[in-house]
């Protein structure tokens, strides 16, 4: 099938500078709803992907995200939230962005043009066939990501993509294809908007459900979350009070003793 870069097509909204604020807000909100509808259409594909990732993680494999620009930053964001939320080591879910750490703060557009750099970045982490690599690119054409998935497939590493165009070059090198078609952006070509929104929603599902399947959630509680500040300590106290039926004083005692929600719950009945 022919590849059409829908993400670069002309916006359906004209003369933006002539519209009122409320008109602009309503129009952008309408487009955001289109992102939700697009994600809804690919839920079975997302489920298949997560079911493929879960056994890898269960056996000690790692999940890598690779991307450039907004897509890369979204991957890094999702990965960086896993240790505090699920108590996982930083190397369990890793986000790599073209241009490295400086690209998180400022645009380094040239970095995405190197087809071989993603593999170099992955190799620094000793990526192997036990791992899973997801390429994120709204266009599906970013050389950094395309080259990375191609090299992964050549080295027997499972791959997936999250793209916003059908039949893109990136999809050719993905074992699992998440093609979430959001249509033209409100601001022509600005794929940080609803394309980015759709990608973020999908990443939320991938990391959260993968961690649920890996045993980091009990009921609906984050029993392995890090208690690294006052807010999280209060949340831990509340979880223990609800789960164990204890008062604040006892919950604080358990937190102080075990330094872990999981251990506090598991050992409570033995006290």
N, C-alpha and C positions, 0 to 999 in steps of 0.2 A: 504493500500500500504506500501511497505517496506521503512523504513527511511534510506537514504544514506547521510552521511555527506560529500557532495560535496566540501564544503569549506576547508576540510582537505585533499583532494585528491592531488596527486602528480602534481606539476606544469607541464605545457606543454612546459616549457622552460628549457633546460639543460645547464650545464657547464657555469653558469652565470659569474663566475670569469674569464673565458677565453674570454669573449666577449668585444668588444670595447664599449666606452661610447655611441656612436651613435646607436649601435645595441641594447644596453640596453634601451635607451630612446625610440626608435621606438617600441620595444617589449612591454614596459610598456604602451605606448600610445595606442597600439592596444588593450591591455587588458582593458584599461579605456573605449574605445569605446564599448567593450562588456558589460560594466556596463550600458552604455546608452541604448543599445539595450535591455537589460534585464528589465530596468525600463519601456521602451516603451511597453513591453508586459503586464505589470500589471497596466497600466493607468486606465482601467475601475474599477479595485479593489480599487485603490487610490481614485477615484471619489466617489465610494460608501462609503468609510470610511469618507471622508470629509463631505459628505451629512448627515452622522449619527452624526458627531461631532458638526456640526453647530447649530442644535437646542439646544443642551446642553449648549453651550456657550451663545447663545442668551438668555437663561433663567437664566443666572448667574452661570452656572456650570463651572468647570475648566478642563483643559487638563493636564494630567500628563504623562511624559515619565519616564520609568524605564529601567535601563540597567547597564551593567558592562563593565569595560575597555573602549575600543574605542567606543563601542555602547552607553555606558552610557554617555561618554563625549560629543558625538554628540548630545544626547538629551538635556544635560545641555546647550550646546552652542546654540541650536535652541531656547530653552526656554528663555535664558538670553538676546537674541536679540529682544524679543517681546516688552518689555517696551520702549526701546529707539526708535524702529522702528514704533510702533503702539500706544504708549502712554498708554499701558495697565498696570494695577497694577501687581507687581511681582508674586502675587499668582494666576493669571489667567492662565498662562502656567508655569508649574513647572517641572524641570528636576531633577531626583534623580539617583545618581550613587552609586553602591555598594562600600562601604568604605567611603562614604561621601566626603566632600570637599578635604581632603588629596589625594583622589584617582584621583582628577583632575590633579594633578601635578606629581604624581608618581604612579607606578604600585602597587596595593594592591590586588594581584590575589586571595588570600584566601577569600577575602570578598564576592566573587561571589558564594561561595559554600553553603551559608546559605539559605535554602528554606523559612525561616520565616522572614528574615530581611526586605525584601521589604515591607511586610505588616506593620511591625513596623514603617518603614520610612513613609509610606503613612498615617498611623494612626496619626502620629504627625501633619499632615496637615488636619486631620479630613476628610479624603476622604469619599465620600458618593455616593449614587445612582444618584445624580445630575451630577456627574463628569464622565470623560472618561479617561481610563488608557491605554496607548500604551506601550507594552513591545518590546524593541529593542535588538536583539541578532542575530548576523550573523549565529551562529551555530544552534540556536533554542533550545539549550539544557542548557543554563546557569541557574543553580538552583535558584539564586536570582530572576531572571526574571520569570521563570516558576512558582515558588512558589507564586510570587506576583500576577500574573494573575489568578492563581487558587484561591487564597484567594479573589480576587476581584469578580470573578464569584460567589463564595459562598456567597458574600455579596451584590449581585444584582447590581454590578457596571459594566458598559459597558467596553469591552476590545477589543484590537486589537494587532496585532504583525507585526513587520517588521523583516523578517528573510531571509536568503539566502540559505535555504535548504527546500525541500518539505517534508510535513508530519512529521514535527519535533514535539517533545514533547510540545514545546511552543504553536504551532498551535492548539493543543487540547483544550487550554483554552482561545482561542481568538474568539470573536464573528465575527471579521473581520480579514481576513488573507491576509497579503501582503507578498507573497513568491517570492522574486526577485532573480532569479537563475543566478548568475554571473559566475558560474563555478570555477574551481581551480584557486587559486591565482598565480600571477607571481612568488612570493616567497612563497613556499609551506607553507600553513597554516596561512599566515600573512593576516588575514581578515581586518586589518586596511586599506588595499589597495582598490581594486575595490569593495569589499563588503561594506567597509566604504563609498566609493564614492556613491554607489547606495543608501545607507541609507540616506546620507546627501541630495541627490537630492529629495528623497521622503519627508523628514522632511521639506525641503524648501517649497514644495507644500502644505503640511498639514497646517503649521502655516500661511503661506502667504494667502492662499485661505480662510482659516477659518477666518482670520482677515478682509479680503475683505468682506466676507459675514456678518461679525459682524459690518460693517459700518465704518471701520477705514481707508478706501481708497476712494478718490473721483477722478473720471477719472482714472488717473494712479499715483496720488500723495499721499504721506503719510501725510495726513492732521492732524494726531494726534501725529506725531513724537515729541520726546523731543528735545528742543533746548538747549543742554547742553554744547556746545563748539562752537568755531568760525566757524568751517566747517559747522555744522548743522544750525547755524544762517544764514550763506550765502545761504544754501539750502532753508531755510524757506523764505528768501527774494526773491529768484528766483521763488519759487512756487507762492508767492503772486503777483509778477510782471506778471507772465504768466497767472495766473487765473483771476486777477482783472484788468490787463492792466494799472498798476500804475508804477511810476518810483521808483528808489532805495530809495529815501528820504521818499516817502509815505509808501513804504513797511516797512522800518525800524520804522517809526512812528506807524504803525499798530502792529508790533511785540512788540514794547515797551509797547503799550497800552493794548493789549489783552493777551500777553504771550502764544498765541495759534494760530496756522494756521487756525484751524477750526473756532474759534471764530472771527478771523479777517475777514475771508471770509463771515461768516454768518451775521456779523454786518456792513460790509462795505457799503451796499446799504442803511442802515438806518442812516448813518452819515450825 
